[in-house]
Amino acid sequence: MKAMVKRLITACMIISFVVGWPMASMATEVDNIKIIDFGLYKTKAAGWQEAPGTQRGEIQIIDERELVKRTKMIPGSDGTEFGFRYVVNGYEQGGQVDLLVRVSHSEMESSDEWVAERQIGTPSFEGWRFDNESHIVPGKLTIQLFHEGTKLAEKSFTVY
């Protein structure tokens, strides 16, 4: 009896894996990322939202984002916002994917990384804002997007 139950459980696990695997992978299948625009942006904030897992404990909710100037040359001044808008292209329009965002600077030893959940087929934004003069370091700053360990997009800016 125990052997039969064990075989039944094993068979159910195999069947659920075979049936469930294609459906689980559909929502995360990414073909590429297309950069739509890049440069200096101006944003209008809608307010703040509690975010316990972040350094500040809250994140700013953006109501509007406008491209001010298409450029790779970024003036190093307090309040400067820059980055790029992009679309994740993949199998299932509207499906959710996790992207690793990495921001690195040529003059610094470390990089900042976070995971962003994005929707396939919907424009998204990744960028950087200088909130403090002490964080402004002239040189090359690069923003990269990875999905499942593969780099799918990259844009470099020169901070002066």
N, C-alpha and C positions, 0 to 999 in steps of 0.2 A: 504494500500500500504506500509506504513512504517513497519508494522508488518511482511509483507511478505519479505521485504528486510532484516530486522533484522534476521528472521529465515534463510534466504539464507546465510547471512554472518556467522551466528553461525554454520550452516551445513558445510560450506567451511572450517572454522577453525577446526572443529572436524575431517573432512576428512584429511586435511593436517597434523594434529597432528598424526592421526592413521597411515597414509602412511609414513610420514617423520620420526617418532620416531625410527623405526627399523634401518633405514639407517643412522641416526645420531649416534646411539649407536654402530653400527658395527665398525666404525673406532676407537672407544675408548675402545672397549672391550679388557681387558687385562687378560690373564690367570695367568701368573707369570713372574718373572724376574729371569734369570739364570746368576749367576756371572761366568765369563769365567776365569779371572785371577785377581790378586791383588798384590800390593807391591810397590816397587820403580820404577819410570818411568823416562825416558829421552825424552824430546820433542824437535822438531825442529819447530821453528816458521816460518810462511809464511808471516807474516806482521800484521798490525793493522787495525781494522775496527771501524768506529765511532759507539758508543753505548750510546746515550744521557741519557738513563735511569739508567746507572750504576754509581757507585761512582767515577770511574776514567774517565768516559766519552768515553771510548774506550775499546775494547776487543781484545785480541791477537788471531789471527787465527793460528791454529796448522796445520802444513803440515804433520808431522809424529810423532807417539808416539810409543816408544819401552819399553817393560818391561825389566828392568835391573836386578831386583832380586825379586823373589816371597818371600815376608816376611810380617809379621805383626809388626815387630820391625823397627821403623822409627827414624833415627838419627836426632836430632833437630839442623839443620844447615841451614844457608841462602842458598836458591836455591834448597832445597830438594823438589822433587815432588813425590807424592804418591796418591794411590787411587785404583779403580778397573774398569775393563771393564766388560760389561754385555750385555745381549740381552733381550729385552722385547718380550715376547711371547704372541700372541693374535690372535683374529679371522681373522683380515684382514692384511695379509703380506703387508708391505709398508705403512699401515695406520699410521697416526700421533697421538700421545698421549702426554698429559702433565703430567709430573712427578714433584712432590714437592721433592726437594733435601734439606735435613737437615744435617748440620754438627754441632756436639756438642762435647764439651770437658769436661771431668770429673772435671776439676779444675776451670771451668768458669761457671758463672751463666746463660749466654746467649748462643744462638746458631745462626748460619747463615742459612738462607733459601733462596731458589730461585726456580723458575719454569723453567724446561727444557723441550723443545719439542723434543720428540724422535720418531724414526720410528720403527714400529713393525718389528722384524726379522733382524734388522741391528745392529751390535755391536756399543756400545756407551761407553763413559767414564765419570766417575765423580771422582773428586779428589781435592787435596789441594796442594798448593805450598807455602813454606815459603819464602816470599820476603823480610822479615825484621826480624832481630834477636829479636826485641822486641815482635814479635808475636809468638815466639816459647815458648811453655809452656809444660814441661814434664807432662805425664799422658796419659790417654786413650782418643783418638779422634775417634768418630764414625760417619760414613756417612750412612744415611738412605735414601731410596727411597720410596715415597708414591704415590699411584694412587687413586684418589677419596676418600681420607681419610684412605685408607688401606695400611699398611706398607708391601711392597713386597720384599724388599732387605735391608740388613744391613751388614756392615763390620766394625769391630773395629780394630784400630791400637794403638800401644803403642809408644808414642813419648818419647825418652830418651835423 
